[in-house]
Amino acid sequence: MGEYVTDDRVWIVKAHHPGLIPKNLQLISDKVLCCVRNPLDIIMSLACFSNTMNHSVKPDFEVDEIYPDYWDWFIRYQTECMRRWFEIIIDHTDK
C-alpha cells in the first residue's frame, strides 16, 4: 500500500535509481537518502536470484565452483555496474 504514491502525501519514496524501469513513475525531490546494502551481499543475492528467479531460494550448486569463468565475469560486471551507479548518484546530487 502506497508503493506508487509519489505526491505530497508521502515523505519517503523507495526507488532503484538510477535503474530506469519502463512505465515507472517519475519523481522529483529536494532531498535524497541513499541506503545501500553491503556490495558482497548484493552480488551473491543477485546471483542467486538470477539462477532461481526467486528471492528466497538458493541454487542447488555453488555458481563460483561449477562455472568459474561465468562467476569471474559476473563479479567484474556487477562491480562495474555498482561503480557507475555511485557515479550517477553523486552526479545527480547538488554539491
Phi, psi and omega per residue, in radians:
M1 nan 2.225 -3.130
G2 1.521 0.015 -3.086
E3 -0.989 -0.680 -3.070
Y4 -1.910 0.388 3.073
V5 -1.523 2.091 -3.106
T6 -2.266 0.428 3.137
D7 -1.803 -2.848 -3.062
D8 -1.191 -0.105 3.129
R9 -1.291 -0.318 -3.077
V10 -2.090 2.602 3.109
W11 -1.741 -0.490 -3.077
I12 -2.213 2.302 3.106
V13 -2.218 2.250 3.088
K14 -1.421 2.425 3.124
A15 -2.523 2.868 3.023
H16 -1.968 0.608 -3.127
H17 -0.982 2.362 0.181
P18 -1.661 0.306 3.118
G19 -1.094 2.144 3.129
L20 -1.638 1.905 -3.120
I21 -1.771 2.174 -3.122
P22 -0.940 2.407 3.118
K23 1.133 0.228 3.079
N24 -1.326 2.573 -3.132
L25 -1.222 2.467 3.057
Q26 -1.405 2.553 3.135
L27 -2.410 2.265 3.035
I28 -1.955 2.302 -3.088
S29 -2.405 2.841 3.093
D30 -1.625 -0.440 -3.093
K31 -2.365 2.610 3.104
V32 -2.312 2.298 3.014
L33 -1.973 2.060 -3.084
C34 -1.838 1.970 3.133
C35 -1.964 2.139 -3.007
V36 -2.198 2.366 3.043
R37 -1.301 2.879 3.063
N38 -1.009 2.172 -3.107
P39 -0.971 -0.618 3.122
L40 -1.135 -0.643 3.091
D41 -1.203 -0.704 -3.131
I42 -1.108 -0.794 -3.110
I43 -1.082 -0.802 -3.138
M44 -1.146 -0.720 3.130
S45 -1.092 -0.764 3.125
L46 -1.148 -0.672 3.114
A47 -1.097 -0.746 3.102
C48 -1.118 -0.806 -3.136
F49 -1.088 -0.744 -3.122
S50 -1.080 -0.541 -3.101
N51 -1.626 -0.240 -3.106
T52 -2.144 -0.295 -3.032
M53 0.955 0.642 -3.121
N54 -2.551 2.387 -3.107
H55 -1.379 -0.238 -3.051
S56 -2.117 0.110 -3.118
V57 -1.963 2.410 3.083
K58 -1.799 2.493 3.108
P59 -1.019 2.739 3.137
D60 -1.337 0.022 -3.092
F61 -2.436 2.848 3.084
E62 -1.589 1.942 -3.060
V63 -0.987 -0.766 -3.091
D64 -1.131 -0.489 3.138
E65 -1.473 -0.729 -3.084
I66 -1.369 -0.648 -3.093
Y67 -2.233 1.212 -3.063
P68 -1.086 -0.615 3.129
D69 -1.167 -0.764 3.087
Y70 -1.076 -0.778 -3.105
W71 -1.064 -0.744 3.117
D72 -1.065 -0.824 3.096
W73 -1.055 -0.807 -3.088
F74 -1.041 -0.793 3.133
I75 -1.084 -0.821 -3.127
R76 -1.124 -0.739 3.140
Y77 -1.122 -0.821 -3.129
Q78 -1.150 -0.629 3.096
T79 -1.108 -0.733 3.097
E80 -1.148 -0.713 3.089
C81 -1.053 -0.740 3.122
M82 -1.144 -0.715 3.118
R83 -1.037 -0.820 3.121
R84 -1.129 -0.666 3.129
W85 -1.045 -0.828 3.129
F86 -1.147 -0.632 3.069
E87 -1.039 -0.795 3.141
I88 -1.120 -0.785 3.114
I89 -0.998 -0.797 -3.128
I90 -1.179 -0.746 -3.137
D91 -1.171 -0.477 -3.092
H92 -1.566 0.072 3.102
T93 -1.930 2.649 3.083
D94 -1.239 2.504 3.140
K95 -1.827 nan nan
